[in-house]
Amino acid sequence: MRFSVYQESHIGGRKVNQDRMGYSFTRDVILLLLADGMGGHIMGEMAATIAMQTIGNLFQQQAHPMIGRPERFLEDSFFAAHQEIHRYRELHNLPETPRTTVVACLIQNGHAYWAHCGDSRLYWMRQGQILLRTKDHSRLETLIAQGKVDPSERHTHPDRNKLFNCLGAPNAPIVELSRRATLQAGDLLFLCSDGLWSVLPDHMLAQRLNDHTIVRAVPELIRSAVDIAGKQSDNVTALAMMWEGDDRLEDPSIISTNTLPIGSITTTIQAPAPGEQDNVEADAFNEAEIEKAIAEIRNAIHKSSRITTKP
């Protein structure tokens, strides 16, 4: 596999950056991951961190060298992260459970698979055109789909920050899975938090990422979003990967996994810091416990969802 990748985050006008992002890869599979802790509830940054660590650890356990069932992995790892966030609340006797949105993407054998809960987005772009993007799990998007609200109101409607799906809520998360996407050389996968897409229109994202390398475009987009939002800016985070396939053209900015030792994993997803080991303990990933938790969550997944608000 050959690809280029770049990630960056800015705290914006907030006191705490509750966004988290990262990627991991082996010789044969890539994981892209972004989480946005929900500031309308306590310790959103912890929920985002737990989601990153849980999904990242499960990836490292199962990517040998590829993920056997990508869609199942994404669904199961989201449920496991949801369970871990609830376990954190119980361990620390918190008055409520921290919450986070999350979007993740797996790339292997020239195909991409992604999943999301909430309003952190993934865009699939080709030659400056958006082929697909995730649909926000928000009250506003539901109203737009029902024809009750015009799409032009996305940035001004009073319900634009009301979500009905996330990790950490009392009800089970609804993991929305993509169809398998066949990548071509030059295709771009772009993950971002609402601090970016709520300020910059989709056509601007596509144009900037098409006109410049991701190493230049991502910082420019983040800087533009922060400047436009000003003191009211949310945390702004983005992670972009350009797929180069298996082409052998030399370019120092392109990562080639062909030279990685078999069984090795490269990652930017941070492990638990000292003193935080109880957040994601090793025994939390016992397969029997995960399967039991997933079964319980699946039994509840069709229950009505509670709407929750992000600031």
Backbone hydrogen bonds in HBPLUS format (Angstrom, degrees):
<---DONOR---> <-ACCEPTOR-->    atom                        ^
c    i                          cat <-CA-CA->   ^        H-A-AA   ^      H-
h    n   atom  resd res      DA  || num        DHA   H-A  angle D-A-AA Bond
n    s   type  num  typ     dist DA aas  dist angle  dist       angle   num
A0257-THR N   A0001-MET O   2.95 MM 256  5.50 163.4  1.98 156.2 161.7     1
A0002-ARG N   A0245-GLY O   2.76 MM 243  5.33 122.0  2.09 149.4 167.2     2
A0244-GLU N   A0002-ARG O   2.79 MM 242  5.04 148.2  1.89 150.8 147.3     3
A0003-PHE N   A0255-ILE O   2.94 MM 252  5.26 152.4  2.02 143.3 152.1     4
A0255-ILE N   A0003-PHE O   2.59 MM 252  5.26 158.1  1.63 160.8 159.3     5
A0004-SER N   A0242-MET O   3.00 MM 238  5.24 155.5  2.06 144.6 152.5     6
A0242-MET N   A0004-SER O   2.84 MM 238  5.24 154.7  1.90 146.9 155.4     7
A0006-TYR N   A0240-ALA O   2.94 MM 234  5.46 154.0  2.00 155.1 161.2     8
A0240-ALA N   A0006-TYR O   2.87 MM 234  5.46 170.1  1.88 166.9 168.8     9
A0008-GLU N   A0238-ALA O   3.02 MM 230  5.72 158.2  2.06 163.0 167.2    10
A0238-ALA N   A0008-GLU O   3.00 MM 230  5.72 162.9  2.03 168.5 173.9    11
A0010-HIS N   A0236-VAL O   2.75 MM 226  5.14 148.2  1.85 146.2 157.0    12
A0236-VAL N   A0010-HIS O   2.86 MM 226  5.14 165.2  1.88 152.0 157.1    13
A0014-ARG N   A0011-ILE O   3.41 MM   3  6.03 160.6  2.45 134.5 135.4    14
A0013-GLY N   A0233-SER O   2.84 MM 220  4.81 156.5  1.89 119.8 127.7    15
A0037-GLY N   A0018-GLN O   2.95 MM  19  4.93 164.2  1.98 132.8 131.4    16
A0020-ARG N   A0035-ALA O   2.80 MM  15  5.16 157.8  1.85 157.4 157.3    17
A0035-ALA N   A0020-ARG O   2.83 MM  15  5.16 165.4  1.85 148.0 151.7    18
A0022-GLY N   A0033-LEU O   2.95 MM  11  5.42 141.0  2.10 159.2 156.7    19
A0033-LEU N   A0022-GLY O   2.97 MM  11  5.42 147.4  2.08 175.9 171.5    20
A0268-THR N   A0023-TYR O   2.85 MM 245  5.56 148.4  1.95 157.3 167.8    21
A0024-SER N   A0031-LEU O   2.96 MM   7  5.14 151.1  2.04 140.4 149.0    22
A0031-LEU N   A0024-SER O   2.78 MM   7  5.14 164.5  1.80 158.0 158.4    23
A0025-PHE N   A0266-THR O   2.79 MM 241  5.39 148.0  1.89 152.1 161.1    24
A0266-THR N   A0025-PHE O   2.92 MM 241  5.39 169.2  1.94 158.1 159.8    25
A0026-THR N   A0029-VAL O   2.96 MM   3  5.49 156.4  2.02 155.4 163.1    26
A0030-ILE N   A0107-ILE O   2.94 MM  77  5.08 150.3  2.03 139.6 149.2    27
A0107-ILE N   A0030-ILE O   2.97 MM  77  5.08 150.2  2.06 139.8 146.4    28
A0032-LEU N   A0105-CYS O   2.85 MM  73  5.05 161.1  1.88 150.2 156.3    29
A0105-CYS N   A0032-LEU O   2.87 MM  73  5.05 150.6  1.96 145.7 149.0    30
A0034-LEU N   A0103-VAL O   2.99 MM  69  5.48 154.4  2.06 164.0 169.2    31
A0103-VAL N   A0034-LEU O   2.90 MM  69  5.48 153.2  1.97 161.8 168.9    32
A0036-ASP N   A0101-THR O   3.20 MM  65  5.18 150.5  2.29 118.7 126.9    33
A0101-THR N   A0036-ASP O   3.07 MM  65  5.18 166.4  2.09 131.0 132.5    34
A0038-MET N   A0099-ARG O   2.90 MM  61  5.53 175.2  1.90 138.1 139.3    35
A0041-HIS N   A0038-MET O   3.23 MM   3  5.99 160.8  2.27 120.2 123.0    36
A0046-MET N   A0043-MET O   3.04 MM   3  5.35 132.3  2.27 103.8 116.0    37
A0047-ALA N   A0043-MET O   3.27 MM   4  6.73 154.9  2.33 150.1 156.6    38
A0048-ALA N   A0044-GLY O   3.02 MM   4  6.31 159.6  2.07 151.2 156.3    39
A0049-THR N   A0045-GLU O   2.99 MM   4  6.13 153.6  2.06 138.0 145.5    40
A0050-ILE N   A0046-MET O   2.87 MM   4  6.05 164.4  1.89 153.3 157.0    41
A0051-ALA N   A0047-ALA O   2.99 MM   4  6.17 158.2  2.04 145.7 151.8    42
A0052-MET N   A0048-ALA O   3.00 MM   4  6.23 160.6  2.04 147.8 152.8    43
A0053-GLN N   A0049-THR O   2.93 MM   4  6.15 169.9  1.94 155.9 158.3    44
A0054-THR N   A0050-ILE O   2.85 MM   4  5.89 162.8  1.88 151.3 156.4    45
A0055-ILE N   A0051-ALA O   3.06 MM   4  6.07 172.5  2.06 151.0 153.0    46
A0056-GLY N   A0052-MET O   2.83 MM   4  5.78 157.6  1.88 146.9 154.6    47
A0057-ASN N   A0053-GLN O   2.86 MM   4  5.83 156.1  1.92 141.4 147.6    48
A0058-LEU N   A0054-THR O   3.03 MM   4  6.24 159.8  2.08 149.0 154.5    49
A0059-PHE N   A0055-ILE O   2.99 MM   4  6.18 150.0  2.08 144.4 152.7    50
A0060-GLN N   A0056-GLY O   3.07 MM   4  6.36 157.6  2.12 145.0 150.4    51
A0061-GLN N   A0057-ASN O   3.00 MM   4  6.26 145.1  2.12 143.4 153.2    52
A0062-GLN N   A0058-LEU O   3.04 MM   4  6.19 145.7  2.16 144.6 152.7    53
A0063-ALA N   A0059-PHE O   2.88 MM   4  5.67 145.7  2.00 159.7 163.2    54
A0064-HIS N   A0062-GLN O   2.94 MM   2  5.73 126.9  2.23 111.1  95.3    55
A0073-PHE N   A0069-ARG O   2.87 MM   4  6.08 158.7  1.92 160.1 167.3    56
A0074-LEU N   A0070-PRO O   3.01 MM   4  6.27 164.6  2.03 156.0 158.5    57
A0075-GLU N   A0071-GLU O   3.08 MM   4  6.32 168.8  2.09 152.8 155.6    58
A0076-ASP N   A0072-ARG O   2.85 MM   4  5.93 172.5  1.86 156.5 159.0    59
A0077-SER N   A0073-PHE O   2.85 MM   4  5.86 162.2  1.88 152.6 157.8    60
A0078-PHE N   A0074-LEU O   3.12 MM   4  6.20 150.7  2.21 143.3 150.3    61
A0079-PHE N   A0075-GLU O   3.10 MM   4  6.40 162.7  2.13 152.1 156.6    62
A0080-ALA N   A0076-ASP O   2.89 MM   4  6.13 155.2  1.95 147.5 154.9    63
A0081-ALA N   A0077-SER O   2.96 MM   4  6.12 153.7  2.03 140.6 147.2    64
A0082-HIS N   A0078-PHE O   2.93 MM   4  6.21 158.2  1.98 150.7 156.7    65
A0083-GLN N   A0079-PHE O   2.96 MM   4  6.22 157.0  2.02 148.2 154.2    66
A0084-GLU N   A0080-ALA O   2.91 MM   4  6.17 150.6  2.00 145.4 153.8    67
A0085-ILE N   A0081-ALA O   2.99 MM   4  6.24 151.7  2.07 150.5 157.1    68
A0086-HIS N   A0082-HIS O   3.21 MM   4  6.53 156.5  2.26 145.9 151.5    69
A0087-ARG N   A0083-GLN O   2.91 MM   4  6.20 148.5  2.02 143.7 153.4    70
A0088-TYR N   A0084-GLU O   2.93 MM   4  6.17 147.0  2.04 143.8 152.0    71
A0089-ARG N   A0085-ILE O   3.19 MM   4  6.55 153.3  2.26 144.0 150.1    72
A0090-GLU N   A0086-HIS O   3.10 MM   4  6.42 158.1  2.15 147.6 153.0    73
A0091-LEU N   A0087-ARG O   2.90 MM   4  6.13 162.1  1.93 152.5 157.2    74
A0092-HIS N   A0088-TYR O   3.07 MM   4  6.18 151.1  2.15 148.0 154.7    75
A0093-ASN N   A0089-ARG O   2.79 MM   4  5.65 103.9  2.38 138.6 155.3    76
A0094-LEU N   A0089-ARG O   3.09 MM   5  5.09 158.5  2.14 136.9 143.1    77
A0093-ASN N   A0090-GLU O   3.33 MM   3  5.00 159.7  2.38  95.8 101.8    78
A0100-THR N   A0167-LEU O   3.00 MM  67  5.35 150.7  2.09 145.1 152.3    79
A0167-LEU N   A0100-THR O   2.89 MM  67  5.35 173.7  1.89 167.4 165.3    80
A0102-VAL N   A0117-CYS O   3.01 MM  15  5.45 158.4  2.06 150.7 156.1    81
A0117-CYS N   A0102-VAL O   2.92 MM  15  5.45 155.5  1.98 158.3 162.8    82
A0104-ALA N   A0115-ALA O   2.95 MM  11  5.53 162.4  1.98 160.3 164.3    83
A0115-ALA N   A0104-ALA O   2.97 MM  11  5.53 153.0  2.04 150.6 156.4    84
A0106-LEU N   A0113-TYR O   2.73 MM   7  5.20 162.2  1.76 159.2 165.0    85
A0113-TYR N   A0106-LEU O   2.82 MM   7  5.20 151.5  1.90 152.8 161.0    86
A0108-GLN N   A0111-HIS O   2.94 MM   3  5.46 151.1  2.02 154.2 161.5    87
A0111-HIS N   A0108-GLN O   2.92 MM   3  5.46 162.8  1.95 119.5 125.3    88
A0183-LEU N   A0110-GLY O   2.96 MM  73  5.65 165.7  1.98 157.7 161.7    89
A0112-ALA N   A0181-ALA O   2.78 MM  69  5.03 154.9  1.84 143.7 152.5    90
A0181-ALA N   A0112-ALA O   2.94 MM  69  5.03 168.8  1.95 152.8 155.4    91
A0178-SER N   A0114-TRP O   2.84 MM  64  5.40 152.1  1.92 166.6 163.3    92
A0116-HIS N   A0176-GLU O   3.12 MM  60  5.61 144.0  2.26 140.6 151.4    93
A0176-GLU N   A0116-HIS O   3.27 MM  60  5.61 163.6  2.30 159.2 155.2    94
A0137-HIS N   A0118-GLY O   3.02 MM  19  4.80 163.8  2.05 118.2 123.1    95
A0121-ARG N   A0192-CYS O   2.95 MM  71  5.49 144.6  2.07 164.7 167.5    96
A0192-CYS N   A0121-ARG O   3.02 MM  71  5.49 153.6  2.09 142.5 148.3    97
A0134-THR N   A0122-LEU O   3.04 MM  12  5.60 149.0  2.14 150.1 159.5    98
A0123-TYR N   A0190-PHE O   2.77 MM  67  5.03 151.2  1.85 140.4 150.4    99
A0190-PHE N   A0123-TYR O   2.93 MM  67  5.03 162.9  1.96 147.2 152.5   100
A0124-TRP N   A0132-LEU O   2.87 MM   8  5.29 165.7  1.89 162.8 160.9   101
A0131-LEU N   A0124-TRP O   2.74 MM   7  5.57 147.4  1.85 154.0 165.3   102
A0132-LEU N   A0124-TRP O   3.43 MM   8  5.29 157.1  2.48 134.8 139.6   103
A0125-MET N   A0188-LEU O   2.85 MM  63  5.06 172.2  1.86 156.9 159.5   104
A0188-LEU N   A0125-MET O   2.92 MM  63  5.06 166.0  1.94 144.5 147.5   105
A0126-ARG N   A0129-GLN O   2.84 MM   3  5.28 155.4  1.90 149.3 157.3   106
A0129-GLN N   A0126-ARG O   2.98 MM   3  5.28 158.6  2.03 112.9 119.9   107
A0164-PHE N   A0137-HIS O   3.10 MM  27  5.98 159.9  2.14 139.4 144.2   108
A0142-THR N   A0138-SER O   3.21 MM   4  6.49 152.1  2.30 145.6 153.1   109
A0139-ARG N   A0162-LYS O   2.79 MM  23  5.59 160.3  1.83 155.2 160.1   110
A0143-LEU N   A0139-ARG O   3.06 MM   4  6.37 155.3  2.12 148.6 155.1   111
A0144-ILE N   A0140-LEU O   2.89 MM   4  6.21 154.4  1.95 152.8 160.6   112
A0145-ALA N   A0141-GLU O   2.91 MM   4  6.07 160.1  1.95 144.2 149.6   113
A0146-GLN N   A0142-THR O   3.01 MM   4  6.22 141.7  2.16 141.5 151.9   114
A0148-LYS N   A0143-LEU O   2.88 MM   5  5.19 147.2  1.99 165.0 158.9   115
A0147-GLY N   A0144-ILE O   2.97 MM   3  5.05 156.4  2.03 104.4 111.8   116
A0153-GLU N   A0150-ASP O   2.93 MM   3  5.79 170.5  1.94 130.8 133.8   117
A0154-ARG N   A0151-PRO O   3.17 MM   3  5.68 157.8  2.22 123.5 122.9   118
A0156-THR N   A0153-GLU O   3.11 MM   3  5.28 155.2  2.17 109.4 117.0   119
A0157-HIS N   A0153-GLU O   2.91 MM   4  5.38 152.7  1.98 163.3 158.7   120
A0160-ARG N   A0157-HIS O   3.14 MM   3  5.49 159.6  2.18 122.3 122.0   121
A0162-LYS N   A0159-ASP O   3.21 MM   3  5.40 169.9  2.22 113.8 116.1   122
A0310-LYS N   A0161-ASN O   2.87 MM 149  5.26 164.0  1.90 148.1 153.1   123
A0163-LEU N   A0308-THR O   2.50 MM 145  5.11 145.6  1.61 167.6 173.8   124
A0308-THR N   A0163-LEU O   2.50 MM 145  5.11 170.1  1.51 166.9 169.2   125
A0187-ASP N   A0184-GLN O   2.92 MM   3  5.59 159.3  1.96 147.2 147.5   126
A0186-GLY N   A0243-TRP O   2.76 MM  57  5.56 168.9  1.77 175.3 172.1   127
A0243-TRP N   A0187-ASP O   2.90 MM  56  5.49 161.9  1.94 160.1 165.7   128
A0189-LEU N   A0241-MET O   2.91 MM  52  5.29 165.1  1.93 156.3 160.3   129
A0241-MET N   A0189-LEU O   2.89 MM  52  5.29 154.9  1.96 151.9 160.0   130
A0191-LEU N   A0239-LEU O   2.80 MM  48  5.11 173.5  1.81 161.2 161.2   131
A0239-LEU N   A0191-LEU O   2.84 MM  48  5.11 154.6  1.90 151.0 153.8   132
A0193-SER N   A0237-THR O   3.08 MM  44  5.51 153.1  2.15 147.2 150.3   133
A0196-LEU N   A0193-SER O   3.04 MM   3  5.86 165.5  2.06 121.1 125.6   134
A0198-SER N   A0194-ASP O   3.05 MM   4  5.32 151.5  2.13 128.9 136.2   135
A0199-VAL N   A0196-LEU O   3.08 MM   3  5.60 155.0  2.15 113.6 121.3   136
A0200-LEU N   A0196-LEU O   3.03 MM   4  6.20 167.2  2.05 162.7 166.8   137
A0204-MET N   A0201-PRO O   3.05 MM   3  5.49 131.3  2.29 108.6 120.9   138
A0205-LEU N   A0201-PRO O   3.25 MM   4  6.66 156.6  2.30 151.6 158.3   139
A0206-ALA N   A0202-ASP O   2.99 MM   4  6.30 167.6  2.01 159.9 162.1   140
A0207-GLN N   A0203-HIS O   2.99 MM   4  6.08 157.1  2.05 139.6 146.2   141
A0208-ARG N   A0204-MET O   2.96 MM   4  6.05 174.6  1.96 154.8 156.4   142
A0209-LEU N   A0205-LEU O   3.07 MM   4  6.14 166.0  2.09 151.3 155.7   143
A0210-ASN N   A0206-ALA O   3.02 MM   4  6.06 130.0  2.28 136.2 148.7   144
A0210-ASN N   A0207-GLN O   3.17 MM   3  5.10 132.5  2.41  93.7 106.7   145
A0211-ASP N   A0207-GLN O   2.88 MM   4  6.02 149.8  1.97 151.2 159.3   146
A0212-HIS N   A0208-ARG O   3.10 MM   4  6.07 144.1  2.23 147.9 154.5   147
A0216-ARG N   A0213-THR O   3.07 MM   3  5.39 137.9  2.25 104.4 115.5   148
A0217-ALA N   A0213-THR O   2.75 MM   4  5.92 171.8  1.76 161.8 164.7   149
A0218-VAL N   A0214-ILE O   3.10 MM   4  5.59 166.0  2.12 133.2 137.7   150
A0220-GLU N   A0216-ARG O   3.33 MM   4  6.44 157.3  2.38 145.6 152.3   151
A0221-LEU N   A0217-ALA O   2.88 MM   4  6.10 158.6  1.92 157.8 163.5   152
A0222-ILE N   A0218-VAL O   3.01 MM   4  6.25 165.0  2.04 157.0 160.8   153
A0223-ARG N   A0219-PRO O   2.91 MM   4  6.04 163.4  1.93 148.3 153.3   154
A0224-SER N   A0220-GLU O   2.90 MM   4  6.07 155.5  1.96 146.2 153.1   155
A0225-ALA N   A0221-LEU O   2.98 MM   4  6.20 161.7  2.01 150.8 155.1   156
A0226-VAL N   A0222-ILE O   3.02 MM   4  6.25 165.3  2.05 153.8 157.4   157
A0227-ASP N   A0223-ARG O   2.95 MM   4  6.07 160.9  1.98 148.1 153.8   158
A0228-ILE N   A0224-SER O   2.93 MM   4  6.06 161.5  1.96 151.6 156.4   159
A0229-ALA N   A0225-ALA O   3.01 MM   4  6.11 166.3  2.03 149.5 153.5   160
A0230-GLY N   A0226-VAL O   2.90 MM   4  5.85 141.0  2.06 141.3 151.7   161
A0233-SER N   A0230-GLY O   3.03 MM   3  5.44 161.0  2.06 119.3 121.1   162
A0254-ILE N   A0251-ASP O   3.04 MM   3  5.54 163.6  2.06 119.7 125.0   163
A0260-LEU N   A0257-THR O   3.05 MM   3  5.34 160.5  2.09 110.9 117.2   164
A0264-SER N   A0261-PRO O   3.11 MM   3  5.61 163.2  2.14 137.4 137.5   165
A0276-GLU N   A0273-ALA O   2.86 MM   3  5.37 153.8  1.93 144.1 145.0   166
A0279-ASN N   A0276-GLU O   2.83 MM   3  5.50 162.3  1.86 121.5 127.7   167
A0284-ALA N   A0281-GLU O   2.93 MM   3  5.35 155.3  2.00 111.0 119.2   168
A0285-PHE N   A0282-ALA O   3.12 MM   3  5.98 171.9  2.13 123.6 126.2   169
A0286-ASN N   A0283-ASP O   3.30 MM   3  5.41 157.5  2.35 111.7 109.8   170
A0289-GLU N   A0286-ASN O   3.08 MM   3  5.41 117.2  2.49 105.1 119.7   171
A0290-ILE N   A0286-ASN O   2.98 MM   4  6.28 161.2  2.02 158.5 164.5   172
A0291-GLU N   A0287-GLU O   2.90 MM   4  6.09 167.3  1.91 154.8 157.9   173
A0292-LYS N   A0288-ALA O   2.98 MM   4  6.16 156.4  2.04 143.7 150.3   174
A0293-ALA N   A0289-GLU O   2.89 MM   4  6.11 161.5  1.92 150.0 155.1   175
A0294-ILE N   A0290-ILE O   2.80 MM   4  6.02 161.4  1.84 155.1 160.6   176
A0295-ALA N   A0291-GLU O   2.93 MM   4  6.10 157.8  1.98 146.5 152.3   177
A0296-GLU N   A0292-LYS O   3.05 MM   4  6.32 157.1  2.10 147.6 153.4   178
A0297-ILE N   A0293-ALA O   2.92 MM   4  6.19 156.9  1.98 149.3 156.0   179
A0298-ARG N   A0294-ILE O   2.81 MM   4  6.02 160.6  1.85 153.8 159.2   180
A0299-ASN N   A0295-ALA O   3.10 MM   4  6.29 149.0  2.20 143.0 150.5   181
A0300-ALA N   A0297-ILE O   2.96 MM   3  5.21 137.3  2.15 101.6 114.1   182
A0301-ILE N   A0298-ARG O   3.25 MM   3  4.99 154.8  2.32  96.8 104.3   183
A0303-LYS N   A0300-ALA O   3.05 MM   3  5.66 167.0  2.06 122.8 126.2   184
